[in-house]
Amino acid sequence: MNSSLSQSALSRLLALSNKAYDLDRQLGNIQIPAGRENLSSQAVLIPSPIADLQDDLDRTVRAGLVTCWLGDSSSSLE
């Protein structure tokens, strides 16, 4: 099996890695309220920006894994 990835797969992987790093930094910078007493009952129904960032981070990491898998499988077919 060839262990090298194509140039386009490596470029895509680098872009996804940078995006994941940026999303992780954004998550780390979000201030979370200390107590639940500050939250109203309506606040629970509003979509959380933390959950949205986590979803974006998960999708980005999965895309990176798929890029590695597809890049490796296409190079092993040659």
N, C-alpha and C positions, 0 to 999 in steps of 0.2 A: 504494500500500500504506500502510495506517495504521500508524504506528510506535509507537503507545501500546498498552500492555498493560492488561488489565482489572485492577480493584482486587484481585480474589481471586488472580489470577496474581502480581501484585506482592507481596501478602502472603505467598503460598506461597514465592516466590523469596527474600524477606527471611528467612523462617524457615529455609529450606535454606542460605542463605548464612551465617547465624549458626551453624547446626549444623556446616557445613564448617569454619568458623573455629575452633570449639571442638575439633573432631577434630584439626585441624592443630596446635593448641596442645598437645593431649595427646600427639601423636606427637613433638613437639619436646621434651617433658619426659621422655621415656622414656630411661633410661640403658642404653646398649649396652655389653656387656662388651668390654674392650680386646683380649683374646686368645682364640683358639679353644681353648687348652689348659684353660680353666676349664669348658668344655662337656663334658658326658658324652655318650655315644652315644645315651642315651635322651632327652636334651633335644632332639634333632633331631626326634623323633617327636611331641613335644608341640606342639599348635597355638600359634603365636606371637601374643601380644597385639598386636604391631606389625603383623602381617599382617591381623589382624582389624580394627584401626583403619584400615589402608590400604584394605581392602575397603569399610568403612563410608564412608570419605571418597570413594572412587570412586563408590559408589552415590549418595551425596548430590549430588555434582557432576553426575552424569548426570541425576538427577532435576531439578536446576536447569535444565540445558540443555533437557530435555524440556518443562519448564514454560514456558520462554521460547518454544520452538518451537510448542507447542500454544496458548499465549496469543496469539502473533503470528498463527498460522493462523486462529484463531477470529475475531480482529478483522478480518482481511482478507476474511473471508466476508461480513461485514455490508455 
